[in-house]
């Protein structure tokens, strides 16, 4: 089992923040088009988030029949949201849904930012204690 390193934690937090920014951008785009006729709500898919988490995973052969190699996810997947009711103008953006999505993405970004700030405070403390 691999040890969890500081660089791995910081990289994971960076990926988490990037996903939050993508979700914020998609929600903001949806809100900007709330009155655009025939506009369809877009959303970032969970498959993209899982693929991002697996970006640095290397598959290890534990038996001769296993294939070795690295897992390579595809790019970010932002597509139309399914199952939303369509208004008479052809638009299906729901303001409440988008505001909740935007708030959750902002909270996720803020949580990761807080964790990174704490990590940097520890580093700064370690540096200053040496004086």
C-alpha positions as CSV (number, residue, x, y, z in Angstrom):
1,X,0.0,0.0,0.0
2,X,1.4,3.4,-0.9
3,X,2.0,6.0,1.7
4,X,-0.1,9.2,1.6
5,X,2.3,12.1,0.9
6,X,1.9,15.8,1.2
7,X,2.1,16.2,-2.5
8,X,-0.6,13.6,-3.1
9,X,-2.9,15.4,-0.6
10,X,-2.2,18.8,-2.2
11,X,-2.8,17.3,-5.7
12,X,-6.1,15.7,-4.7
13,X,-7.2,19.0,-3.1
14,X,-6.3,20.8,-6.3
15,X,-8.3,18.4,-8.4
16,X,-11.2,18.8,-6.0
17,X,-11.0,22.6,-6.4
18,X,-10.9,22.3,-10.2
19,X,-14.0,20.1,-10.2
20,X,-15.8,22.7,-8.0
21,X,-14.8,25.5,-10.4
22,X,-16.2,23.5,-13.3
23,X,-19.5,22.9,-11.4
24,X,-19.7,26.6,-10.5
25,X,-19.1,27.6,-14.2
26,X,-21.7,25.2,-15.4
27,X,-24.3,26.4,-12.9
28,X,-23.5,30.1,-13.6
29,X,-23.9,29.4,-17.4
30,X,-27.2,27.8,-16.7
31,X,-28.4,30.8,-14.6
32,X,-27.2,33.2,-17.3
33,X,-29.4,31.4,-19.8
34,X,-32.5,31.1,-17.6
35,X,-34.6,33.2,-20.0
36,X,-33.0,32.0,-23.3
37,X,-35.6,30.1,-25.4
38,X,-34.7,26.5,-26.2
39,X,-31.7,26.5,-23.8
40,X,-31.1,23.1,-22.1
41,X,-29.6,22.8,-18.7
42,X,-26.0,21.5,-18.6
43,X,-24.3,19.6,-15.9
44,X,-20.9,18.1,-15.2
45,X,-21.0,14.4,-15.0
46,X,-19.9,12.2,-12.1
47,X,-17.9,10.0,-14.5
48,X,-15.6,13.1,-15.1
49,X,-15.1,13.5,-11.4
50,X,-14.2,9.8,-11.0
51,X,-11.9,9.9,-14.0
52,X,-10.1,12.9,-12.4
53,X,-9.6,11.0,-9.2
54,X,-8.1,8.0,-11.1
55,X,-5.8,10.2,-13.2
56,X,-2.7,9.3,-11.2
57,X,-3.6,5.7,-10.4
58,X,-1.2,3.1,-11.9
59,X,-2.5,-0.5,-12.2
60,X,-0.1,-3.0,-10.7
61,X,0.1,-6.6,-11.9
62,X,-0.5,-8.9,-9.0
63,X,-0.9,-12.1,-11.1
64,X,0.5,-13.1,-14.5
65,X,-2.9,-12.9,-16.2
66,X,-3.5,-9.2,-15.2
67,X,-2.8,-6.4,-17.6
68,X,-0.4,-3.6,-16.4
69,X,-0.6,0.0,-17.3
70,X,-1.9,3.3,-16.2
71,X,-5.6,4.3,-16.0
72,X,-6.2,7.2,-18.4
73,X,-9.6,8.9,-18.0
74,X,-11.2,10.9,-20.8
75,X,-11.7,14.7,-20.6
76,X,-14.3,16.6,-18.7
77,X,-17.8,15.6,-19.6
78,X,-20.3,18.5,-19.5
79,X,-23.6,17.6,-21.1
80,X,-27.3,18.1,-21.0
81,X,-29.2,17.3,-17.8
82,X,-31.9,14.6,-18.2
83,X,-35.4,14.5,-16.8
84,X,-36.0,18.2,-16.2
85,X,-39.4,19.6,-17.1
86,X,-39.4,21.9,-20.2
87,X,-41.3,25.2,-20.1
88,X,-43.3,26.6,-23.0
89,X,-40.4,28.5,-24.4
90,X,-38.3,25.3,-24.6
91,X,-36.0,26.2,-21.7
92,X,-35.6,23.7,-18.8
93,X,-33.4,25.7,-16.4
94,X,-34.7,25.6,-12.8
95,X,-33.3,28.6,-10.9
96,X,-33.6,26.8,-7.5
97,X,-31.7,23.8,-8.7
98,X,-28.9,25.9,-10.2
99,X,-28.6,28.0,-7.0
100,X,-28.3,24.9,-4.9
101,X,-25.7,23.5,-7.3
102,X,-23.7,26.8,-7.2
103,X,-23.9,26.9,-3.4
104,X,-22.7,23.3,-3.1
105,X,-19.8,23.9,-5.5
106,X,-18.8,27.0,-3.7
107,X,-18.9,25.2,-0.3
108,X,-16.8,22.4,-1.8
109,X,-14.2,24.8,-3.1
110,X,-14.1,26.7,0.3
111,X,-13.6,23.4,2.2
112,X,-10.6,22.4,0.0
113,X,-9.2,26.0,0.2
114,X,-9.5,25.8,4.1
115,X,-7.6,22.5,4.1
116,X,-4.9,23.9,1.8
117,X,-4.6,27.0,4.0
118,X,-4.1,24.8,7.1
119,X,-1.4,22.8,5.3
120,X,0.4,26.0,4.3
121,X,0.1,27.3,7.9
122,X,1.9,24.2,9.1
123,X,4.7,24.7,6.6
124,X,5.1,28.3,7.6
125,X,5.1,27.4,11.2
126,X,7.8,24.7,10.6
127,X,9.9,27.3,8.7
128,X,9.6,30.0,11.3
129,X,10.4,27.7,14.3
130,X,13.8,27.1,12.7
131,X,14.8,30.8,13.4
